[in-house]
Amino acid sequence: MAKQSLPERRKMSAVLFLSLLSSLSFQFCSCASPWQAMTTGSSMTPQDHDRIFLLSPDTTFSCGFHQVGTNAFTFAIWYTTVKTVVWTANPFSTVNGYSSPVNLYGSRISLNKDGNLVLADTNGSTVWESKTSSGKNTIVSLLDTGNLVIIDSGNKTVWQSFDSPTDTLLPRQNLKKDTRLVSGYRYLYFDSYNILRLLYDGPEITSIYWPSQYASTPLADGRNRYNNTRVAFLDEEGNFVSSDGFKIVASDSGLGVKRRITIDKDGNFRIYSLDASTGSWVVTGQAVIQMCYVHGLCGKNGLCDYSKGLKCRCPPEHVMVDPTDWNKGCKPTFTISSKQPPEDFTFVKQPHADFFGFDLRSKQYLSLEECWDICLNDSLCISFTYQGGAGWCYMKYLNYNGQQYPYFLGDNYIKVSKSFNSSASSISKQESLTCRPNGSEIMLGSENMYGIKKDTIKWIYFYVFAAILGALELLVIVTGWCLFFKNTTERITDLVDAKLKGCFDPEQATAMVRIAVSCLGDRSKRPTMDEILKALMAYDDEDGHPAYS
């Protein structure tokens, strides 16, 4: 045999070492260091789940089996130091960790000889796979970016975890038209109009809740639908940028900070920055400011109340379906049947509350009494929302996405059994004045009926609001006392222009003053511009059309 040169012997030794390494399962090598790469024919099991299987070269990210239950595991990637998971191969179907009579070594992740990365459960069933067939000499490695890649013998990337995100987006990772972030029933994705949206897709309903449901078009929310790129990403300086024009800048923007974008269980997506001094994640940016706008948060019939901090509650004569889970909502303690006469029911008022969408029908220029009687005599109508002034009546056949906040210039009335004995159900049906022209307009309700159209804004209301705000601010400065709402209606009546000849809703005018006062209070409790805009736009435009249409 010819004597081999030193470089040839070193090369042969390296090949033999890799061959030996790939032929051994990890459970037989408890003393081994974390693998830098998997080669074809190698596999790993969750039996040593505390041990890292793959490690990025700079050690920022780790990959392996992550325990989520007593005997439940996922194959995941996480930040090494804080163990925060950023990607999961099988988020909806865990695997068992312990062996079975069929599989002595339990579940495993394997890179087979065809170059396919396969996660199998203890019974041998495939839970997840990369669906690659790059053949021999394929390797799997974890990059410094947190991207898990499969590379063929030609050094070509044939699969990467960055193309299949779960609930998290890492810096330099793109969210594209065919990918989405998922958390439970909520998704962050690009729609067919190239707009980045948040969607609730629950067991019973599907609805978009971001961008704001009160903007009639994406353009009203600063979005640009005239693009064809459909890509969003978080850069290394903390800027989350979308091709439709949306942008969030982290409050700690700059280089050298570990960050991530995650859609949380509450349906909001946020920028998180790692505080190196404490080892904890800090929220440095978020999409939805008013959390009650998130759909499905309090479930069917539930009301989200943000007046004293975020909380869910059931309306009268309703109880939680599951006391441990608000997402399942509330159920009535009575039944509504088409065979029951209207005399069996009444309504209980929920001040400044509304259930977004799912309108049976809507009518304008009705009095509260008329709206009341229509819903009472319709077995499909389970509640109605009434807005005075223009006399808008929205009749509901489902109560989803309930919200209650003081700046909404309307009230919801929930149909309940007449046996409900409470002073709250004793409501005057003549408490709002409606200025009604000849005839009325009837239209089918839809989920975008509350959209605000820019060309229907009656700017006089903004001027009036600004004037009230300035007057109240001057009042506070000069007198040093706060305005309370005792005998409010009489005071407001004196302020309204006499040219209206009494044809206005005192409650709406009072609400304008209430908003102005709230803007002078504690900065942390001031209403958002979205809430102010929504409240101020509950009026008719110059052509007599509703601002909410």
Residue pairs with C-beta under 8 A, 6 or more apart in sequence:
4 12
18 39
21 39
21 42
22 38
22 39
22 40
22 41
22 42
23 41
23 42
24 42
25 42
25 43
25 44
25 45
25 105
25 108
26 32
26 35
26 43
26 44
26 45
26 48
26 51
26 53
27 45
27 47
27 48
27 105
30 48
30 51
34 51
34 52
34 53
34 54
34 55
34 62
35 44
35 53
35 54
35 55
36 54
36 55
36 57
36 141
37 54
37 139
37 140
37 141
38 44
38 54
38 111
38 117
38 139
38 140
38 141
39 111
39 137
39 138
39 139
40 111
40 112
40 113
40 115
40 135
40 136
40 137
40 138
40 139
41 111
41 112
41 113
42 110
42 111
43 108
43 109
43 110
43 111
44 53
44 64
44 65
44 108
44 109
44 110
45 65
45 105
45 106
45 107
45 108
45 109
46 64
46 65
46 67
46 73
46 95
46 97
46 106
46 107
46 108
47 97
47 98
47 99
47 105
47 106
49 64
49 65
49 66
49 67
49 73
49 97
51 64
52 62
52 63
52 64
52 80
53 63
53 64
53 65
53 109
54 62
54 63
54 64
54 140
54 141
54 142
54 148
55 61
55 62
55 63
55 80
55 142
56 62
56 80
56 142
56 143
56 144
56 145
56 146
57 143
57 144
58 144
59 80
60 79
60 80
60 144
60 146
60 258
61 77
61 78
61 79
61 80
61 86
61 142
61 143
61 144
61 145
61 146
62 77
62 78
62 79
62 80
62 142
63 75
63 76
63 77
63 78
63 142
63 148
64 75
64 76
65 73
65 74
65 75
65 76
65 97
65 107
65 109
66 73
66 74
66 75
66 76
66 78
66 85
66 88
67 73
67 97
68 74
68 94
69 94
71 96
71 97
71 98
72 94
72 95
72 96
72 97
73 94
73 95
73 96
73 97
73 107
74 85
74 88
74 89
74 90
74 91
74 94
74 95
75 88
75 89
75 90
75 95
75 109
75 119
75 128
76 85
76 87
76 88
76 89
77 85
77 86
77 87
77 88
77 142
77 146
77 148
77 161
78 84
78 85
78 86
79 86
79 146
79 258
79 274
81 279
82 274
82 279
82 280
82 281
84 260
84 281
85 168
86 146
86 168
86 170
86 260
87 146
87 148
87 161
87 164
87 165
87 166
87 168
88 166
89 109
89 119
89 128
90 119
90 127
90 128
91 166
91 167
91 182
93 127
93 128
95 107
95 119
95 120
95 121
95 122
95 127
96 106
96 107
96 121
96 122
97 106
97 107
98 106
98 122
99 105
99 106
99 122
100 106
100 122
100 123
102 122
102 123
102 124
103 120
103 122
103 123
103 124
106 122
107 119
107 120
107 121
107 122
107 127
108 119
108 120
109 117
109 118
109 119
109 120
110 117
110 118
110 120
111 117
111 118
111 138
111 139
111 140
111 150
112 118
113 135
113 136
114 133
114 134
114 135
115 132
115 133
115 134
115 135
115 136
115 138
115 150
115 152
115 158
116 129
116 130
116 131
116 132
116 133
117 129
117 130
117 132
117 140
117 150
117 159
118 126
118 128
118 129
118 130
119 126
119 127
119 128
119 129
120 126
120 127
121 127
130 150
130 159
131 159
132 138
132 150
132 158
132 159
134 150
134 151
134 152
134 153
134 158
135 152
135 153
136 153
137 152
137 153
138 150
138 151
138 152
138 153
138 158
139 150
139 151
140 148
140 149
140 150
140 151
141 148
141 149
141 151
142 148
142 149
143 149
145 162
145 170
145 171
145 172
145 173
146 161
146 170
146 173
147 160
147 161
147 162
147 170
147 173
148 160
148 161
149 157
149 159
149 160
149 161
150 157
150 158
150 159
150 160
151 157
151 158
152 158
162 170
162 173
162 174
163 179
164 179
165 173
165 175
165 179
165 180
165 181
166 181
166 182
167 181
167 182
167 183
167 262
167 263
167 264
168 181
168 260
168 261
168 262
168 263
169 175
169 181
169 232
169 233
169 234
169 260
169 261
169 262
170 234
170 260
170 261
171 233
171 234
171 235
171 236
171 259
171 260
172 233
172 234
172 235
172 236
173 233
173 234
174 231
174 232
174 233
175 181
175 188
175 190
175 196
175 231
175 232
175 233
176 190
176 230
176 231
177 190
177 230
177 231
179 189
180 187
180 188
180 189
181 187
181 188
181 189
181 261
181 262
181 263
181 269
182 263
183 263
183 264
183 265
183 267
184 265
184 267
184 327
185 200
185 201
185 202
185 203
185 296
185 327
186 198
186 199
186 200
186 201
186 263
186 267
186 294
186 296
187 198
187 199
187 201
187 263
188 196
188 197
188 198
188 263
188 269
189 196
189 197
189 199
190 196
190 197
190 230
190 232
190 244
191 197
191 208
193 218
193 225
194 225
194 226
194 227
194 228
194 229
194 230
194 243
194 244
195 211
195 218
195 223
195 225
195 244
196 223
196 232
196 242
196 244
196 246
197 208
197 210
197 211
198 208
198 209
198 210
198 263
198 267
198 268
198 269
198 287
198 288
198 294
199 206
199 207
199 208
199 209
200 206
200 207
200 208
200 209
200 267
200 294
200 295
200 296
202 296
204 300
204 400
205 295
205 296
205 358
205 398
205 400
207 295
207 356
207 357
207 400
207 401
207 447
208 295
209 267
209 288
209 293
209 294
209 295
209 401
210 287
210 288
210 293
210 294
211 218
211 221
211 223
211 246
212 221
212 293
212 530
213 293
213 356
213 447
213 448
213 450
213 451
214 450
214 451
214 452
214 530
214 533
214 534
215 221
215 451
215 452
216 448
216 451
216 452
216 453
216 454
217 451
217 453
218 224
218 225
218 244
219 225
220 451
220 452
220 453
220 454
222 245
222 246
223 244
223 245
223 246
224 244
224 245
225 244
227 243
227 244
229 243
230 243
231 242
231 243
232 240
232 241
232 242
232 243
232 246
233 240
233 241
234 240
234 259
234 260
234 261
234 271
235 241
236 255
237 253
237 254
237 255
238 249
238 250
238 252
238 253
238 254
238 257
238 259
238 271
238 273
238 284
238 285
239 247
239 248
239 249
239 250
239 253
240 247
240 248
240 249
240 250
240 261
240 271
240 285
241 247
248 271
248 285
248 286
248 287
249 285
250 257
250 259
250 271
250 273
250 284
250 285
251 284
251 285
252 273
252 282
252 284
257 273
257 274
258 273
258 274
258 276
259 271
259 272
259 273
259 274
259 284
260 271
260 272
260 281
261 269
261 270
261 271
261 272
262 269
262 270
262 272
263 269
264 270
266 291
266 294
266 297
267 288
267 294
267 295
267 296
267 297
268 286
268 287
268 288
268 291
268 294
269 286
269 287
270 283
270 285
270 286
270 287
271 283
271 284
271 285
271 286
272 281
272 282
272 283
272 284
273 281
273 282
273 284
274 280
274 281
274 282
275 281
275 282
288 294
289 528
289 530
290 306
290 528
290 530
290 531
291 297
291 304
291 306
291 310
292 304
292 305
292 306
292 310
292 403
292 404
292 405
293 403
293 530
294 304
295 356
295 400
295 401
296 327
296 400
296 401
297 304
297 312
297 326
297 327
298 304
298 312
298 313
298 326
298 327
298 329
298 330
298 402
299 312
299 321
299 325
299 326
299 327
299 328
299 329
299 330
300 321
300 328
300 329
300 330
300 331
300 398
300 399
300 400
301 314
301 315
301 318
301 329
301 330
301 331
301 332
301 399
301 400
301 402
302 312
302 313
302 314
302 326
302 329
302 330
302 402
303 312
303 313
303 314
303 315
303 350
303 353
303 402
303 403
303 404
304 310
304 311
304 312
304 402
304 403
304 404
305 311
305 312
305 313
305 404
305 405
306 403
306 404
306 405
307 404
307 405
307 406
312 326
314 320
314 330
315 330
315 348
315 350
315 402
315 414
316 348
316 414
316 416
316 420
316 422
316 424
316 425
317 332
317 333
317 334
317 348
317 414
317 416
317 417
317 420
318 330
318 331
318 332
318 333
319 330
319 331
319 333
320 326
320 328
320 329
320 330
320 331
321 328
321 329
321 330
321 331
322 328
332 416
333 417
334 416
334 417
334 419
334 420
336 345
336 379
336 382
336 415
337 379
338 379
340 379
342 376
342 377
343 418
344 417
344 418
345 376
345 415
345 416
345 417
345 418
346 376
346 415
346 416
346 418
346 420
346 425
347 372
347 375
347 376
347 383
347 384
347 413
347 414
347 415
347 416
347 425
347 427
348 413
348 414
348 416
348 420
348 422
348 424
348 425
348 427
349 411
349 412
349 413
349 424
349 425
349 427
350 404
350 411
350 412
350 413
350 414
351 404
351 411
352 404
352 405
352 406
352 407
352 408
352 409
352 410
352 411
353 385
353 402
353 403
353 404
353 408
353 411
353 412
354 385
354 394
354 402
354 403
354 404
354 408
354 410
354 412
355 383
355 385
355 396
355 398
355 399
355 400
355 401
355 402
355 403
355 412
356 400
356 401
356 402
356 403
356 447
356 450
357 400
357 401
357 445
357 446
357 447
357 449
358 396
358 397
358 398
358 399
358 400
358 445
358 447
359 394
359 395
359 396
359 397
359 444
359 445
359 446
359 449
360 378
360 380
360 381
360 395
360 396
360 397
360 445
361 395
361 442
361 443
361 444
361 445
362 392
362 393
362 394
362 395
362 442
362 443
362 444
362 445
362 449
363 371
363 374
363 392
363 393
363 440
363 441
363 442
364 390
364 391
364 392
364 393
364 440
364 441
364 442
364 546
365 390
365 391
365 434
365 436
365 437
365 439
365 440
365 441
366 374
366 391
366 392
366 393
366 434
366 436
366 440
367 391
367 429
367 430
367 432
367 434
367 436
368 386
368 388
368 429
368 430
368 431
368 432
368 434
369 429
369 430
370 393
371 384
371 386
371 391
371 393
371 395
372 384
372 413
372 429
374 381
374 384
374 393
374 395
375 381
375 383
375 384
375 395
375 413
375 415
376 415
378 395
380 397
381 395
381 396
381 397
381 415
382 396
382 397
382 398
382 399
382 414
382 415
383 395
383 396
383 399
383 412
383 413
383 414
383 415
384 393
384 394
384 395
384 396
384 412
384 413
385 392
385 393
385 394
385 396
385 410
385 411
385 412
385 413
386 392
386 393
386 394
386 410
386 411
386 412
386 413
386 432
387 409
387 410
387 538
387 548
388 409
388 410
388 432
388 433
388 434
388 505
388 507
388 508
389 409
389 432
389 434
389 435
389 504
389 505
389 508
389 538
389 539
389 540
390 434
390 435
390 538
390 539
390 540
390 546
391 432
391 434
391 435
391 436
392 410
392 546
392 548
394 445
394 449
395 445
399 414
402 412
405 531
406 511
406 514
406 518
407 511
407 514
407 515
407 518
407 527
407 531
407 532
407 534
407 535
408 534
408 535
408 538
409 507
409 508
409 511
409 535
409 538
410 538
413 427
416 425
432 505
432 507
433 502
433 503
433 504
433 505
433 506
435 503
435 504
437 544
449 548
449 549
450 534
450 548
451 548
451 549
452 533
452 534
452 537
452 547
452 548
453 547
453 549
456 541
456 545
456 547
456 549
457 537
457 541
457 547
458 539
458 540
458 541
458 542
458 547
461 512
461 536
461 537
461 539
462 536
464 512
465 512
465 515
465 516
465 532
465 536
468 512
468 513
468 516
469 516
469 519
469 520
472 483
472 513
472 516
472 517
472 520
473 520
475 483
476 482
476 483
476 520
482 517
483 513
483 517
485 510
485 513
485 514
488 510
488 513
489 506
489 510
492 506
492 509
492 510
492 513
493 506
495 509
496 504
496 509
508 538
508 539
511 535
512 535
512 536
515 527
515 532
515 535
515 536
518 525
518 526
518 527
519 526
519 527
519 532
527 535
537 547
537 548
538 547
538 548
539 547
540 546
540 547
541 547
